[in-house]
Every structure is written in structure tokens, then in C-alpha cells.
Amino acid sequence: MSSKHSTVKVKDPTTGKEVSLAPIKVWTLAPKRGKGVKIGLFKSPETGKYFRAKVE
């Protein structure tokens, strides 16, 4: 499975370790006014569970 997104260092909440992963999907969460944040969907390599984390 190839991903168009580059790898990002994120903290895996299921194991507590910091890992370098490529996000499966990226989207923006933004209020009506102001700057939003990018959120990415990741899959834990050890447990296989999905989690979301902020992408810079």
C-alpha cells in the first residue's frame, strides 16, 4: 500500500511510543473564523488500531 503523504513523527497512543508513520488520510479541522489544524489518520504498526493525530 503506497501513500501520497510523507512520514510524520507521531506518538502512538496505544503503545505510548513515538513512531514515524505516513498518514492514511489528511483533512483540515477549522472553525468558521481563524486558522485550522491538519489532522491525520494513522494505523499503529504494533496493535493495528487506528488513531488520529495532528499533522504539521
Summary of the structure (lengths in Angstrom):
residues: 56
radius of gyration: 12.0
end to end distance: 22.6
largest distance: 38.6
contacts: 121
relative contact order: 0.30
helix: 0%
strand: 46%
